[in-house]
Amino acid sequence: MYTDQQIGEIEAKYSDVKEGLERLHISCVTNSNALPHGSRAGEYLLFGAGRRISVLRRSLSRIFDIFPIRLERPLPFWEITDVQIYLQASVMNLSGLFDNLAWTFVSFHDLERQVGGKFGVGFQREETQQFLPQELRDYVLNEQHQTWHRDYLKNYRDALAHRIPLYIPPARFTHEENERYSELEIEKLTYLREHDFDRLARVEADQRMLGQPMPAFLHSFGEDGALTPILLHPQLLSDAAGVIEFGDTFFTHWKERDWTS
């Protein structure tokens, strides 16, 4: 699936983003502790953004542990399910993290009424964007960030929350392997009905010998924009790197605001 050079690059980036997420979590804690006790901005930083960054970091680690980049054989069903759980937690908290930081900014500057209430809070909302300092506004309005948010983050988060959850195919098959896998699926149903769990386990073991690992995910086989699987490890690392970059920009400028609005 990957060349040796690509594997080396992925492993190096994995180490970098874990350190970056830890640094970003520390920024949430230290900035929250510097605010008056009980402030809403401090709560969104510490218990909102901080918790979500911890989930992102742990989810990333568990996915790389369970589904290593050098995996040679397809994972058992329950391990694939575990990876999906961590993937879904990652995407949901990635989306929530941006919301928490937007609430931090709005709360710190006491802007909730001026943005029109809770439905005006968000970095993708013009009501909030108008008050952002230039550096933050430039970041969230950057075409690359807008495309990533619209086509990937919002698309996959909304599918996860409201339609089809994120899915990792069990394996990549040749035509012959696919036919054999289907035959074994029929056998499994027979053994399930007969409660013959010994034979069921042997059939499942035979299935795991077919195909190659499929380190990719999608949420639907039918929706526009979701037909092409996304590579799992590079996407998670790209997401984490983006969060770190945005977080660094945020904490440099979040106490500033545009006073012309």
N, C-alpha and C positions, 0 to 999 in steps of 0.2 A: 504493500500500500504506500509506504514511504521509502525514499532512498536513505542510505546511511547518513548523508549530509543533512537531510530534512529531520531525521530523528535526533541528530545532535543539536540542531537549532531549536527544536521543540523542547528538548530536555533542558537546554540552557535558559530558554525563556520561561519555562515552568519554575525554575529556581528563582528567577528575577521577580516574577509576578507574586509569588508567595511572600517574598520579602517586602514588596511594594504594598501588598494588602495589609500586612502587619503594620507597616509604617502609617498607612492611612487610618487604620483603627486607632493607633496611638494619637493621631491628630484629632480624631473625634473625641477621645477621652480628655485630652489636655485642653482643647478648646471648650468643651462642655464644662469642665471643672473651673475654668476661668470666668464663667458667667455667674450671675447671682443664683443662689440656691433656689430651685423650683421654677426657673424660667422655662418657658415653652421651647425656646430655641435650644437650650441645654438638653431638654428631654428628647427632642428630635435627634440631636447629635448622638447622645449617649445610648439611649434605648431604642432609637430608630436606626439611624445610619450605622452606628457601632455594631449593633447586633447583626444587622444584615451583612456587613463586611465579614464578620466572624463566620456566618453561614456560607458566604461565597468562598472563603478561604478553605473551610473544612470540606465543602462539597467538591471543590477542585482537587484537594488532596485525596479524597476517597475515590473519585472517578479515576485518577491516575493510578491509585493502588489496585483497584478492582479490575480496571481495563487498561493495563500498561500499554504504552505506545509500541512495545515490541511483542505484544501478544501474538502467539502463533496459532492457537486453536480457538474456535468459537467458545464463548462463555456459556455455562449452564443457564437455564431460564431464570432462576432466582437471582443470579448475579447480574444478569442483564436488567432485571427488574430493579435491583438496588442501584445500578448506574442511572436508570431512568428517574428514580426518586431523587437522587442528588442533582441530576440535570434539571429537573423541574424546580427543585428548591433554588437552584442557582438562577434560573431565568426569572422566577417570580421575585426573588430578593434583589436581583439586579435592577428590575423595574422599580421596585419599592425604594431602593436606595436613592435614586434620583428624586423621587417624590419627597423623601425625608429631608434631603438637602435643600430642596425648594422651600419646604415648610420652615426649615431652619432660617433661611434668608428672610422670608416673609415675616416670621415671628420676631426675629431680631430687630428688624426695621419697623415693626408694628404696621404692616401694610395690608393686613387681611381685609379690612373694610375697603381700602382703596383698590384692591384687585377684584372686588366684587364677591368676597366670601370664598369658601373652600373650593368652589368649582373654578375659580380663577387662579388657583395656586398650581404652579408647575412650570418647569423650564420650557415646555412646549406651548405654554399659554402666553399669548400676547400681553395679557393683563399683568403677568409677572415679568415678562421680558423687558417691558418698558422701564422697569426700575433697576434692572441689572447694571452693574458697572460695565464699561465697554469691553473689558477682557472676557468676562463671563458671557456677555451677549454675543460677542464674536464667536465664542466657542459653540454655544448652543445653536446658533444660526448658520454655522459652517455647513456647507453642502454635504460633506462626508458624514458629519455627525447626524444631520437631518435624515439622510438616506438610511444610515444604520438604524436609527431610532424607528423610522417609519416601516421600512421593509423587513427588518429583523426583530428588534426588541418588541415593538408594539404588536406586530403580527403574531409572533410566537407567544408572547405573554397573554394576549387576548384569546388565542386558540387554547392555551393551557387553562385559563380561568373559565372560559365560557363554551368551548367547542370540543376540539380533539386534543388530548394531552400529548406531550412530546414522546416520540417513539424511537427506539433504536432497533433496527432489524437484527434478528438473531445471527445472521451470517450472509455471506455472498456465495451464491451457488452457480455451478455450471448447469446447463440444461439437464444433464443426466443426474446430477446431485439433487436438483430441485425435484425431479420426479421421484427419486428414491426417498427424499425427505417426506414427500406427500404420502407415499405408501406407508411409511413408518407412523405418520400421524394417524392414519386409519387404524393401524394396529394398536396404537396407544388408546384410542377410544374403546376398542374391544376389551383391552385389559383393564381399563378403568371400570367399565360396566361389570366385569367379572371380579373386580377387586383383587386382581392378580398383580400385586404391586412389585413382586420380584421381576416378572417379565416386563412390566412397565419401565422399571429402572434400567433394564438391559436395552430396551428400545431407545430410551432417552440417551443412553451412553452411545448407542450406534449413531443417533442423530448428531451428537456432538463431534463425531469423527468426520462429518460431512462439511464441506465448504471452508471458507476463510472468515476471520473476524471482519465485521462491518463497522468500523469506527465512525459512524455518521448518524444523524438524526433528522427527523422531520415530524410534522404533526398531522398531515393529511395526504391521502393519495388523490384527492379530488379538487382541493381548493387551489385557485390561482396563486402563484408565488410560493407554493409549498411542495411542489412536485419534485424538486431537485434536493436530495439529501445534503445536509451541511456537515462538513467534516467536524467531528466532535472535539478533538483535542485542540486543533488550531483555533476554532471558534471560541472555546472557553478561555484560551489564553489571550486572544484578541479582546474579548469582552473585559477581562480583568485588567489588561493593560490600558484600555480606554477609561475604565473606572479610576484607575490610579492617576492617569493624566488629568482627567477632569477634576478629581479630588484635589490634586496639587494646585490646580488653577483656582478652584473654589476657595480653599483655605488661605490662599494668598490675597483674595479680593472680597471675601464674603461680608466683611464689615463696611465695605463701601457701597454706595448706591447712586443711581442717576437722579439728581435733584431737579432736572429739567422737566420731569414728568408730572 
